[in-house]
Amino acid sequence: MPAYLFYPRRANGVSLTFIAETAANDVEALELAAEIAAAHECVGVFVWEPATGLDGKDRFVGEVNSLGVEGSHEASAEEASVDRGASATA
């Protein structure tokens, strides 16, 4: 399974940490990002796939934004806005 990097983002846009997890595909990675957003009480989570090819470039998978879930620990993929970015495939 591919590894993904998840960056929980504060309201000011700053991400103070990252979480490395595996997921079967981009869709599952974005669903996991929604869970991470809820667990870290952040406004969103950026998702990247580390470089695996010869080009050495990381790939932006997308971002999950927690909308209307302020202070809730029960956010899900349905309650979050997902931006899959220009390079992601579903």
Secondary structure, 3 states (H helix, E strand, C coil): CCEEEEEEECCCCCCCCCEEEECCCHHHHHHHHHHHHHHCCCCEEEEEECCCCCCCCCEEEEEEEECCCCCCCCCCHHHEEEECCCCCCC
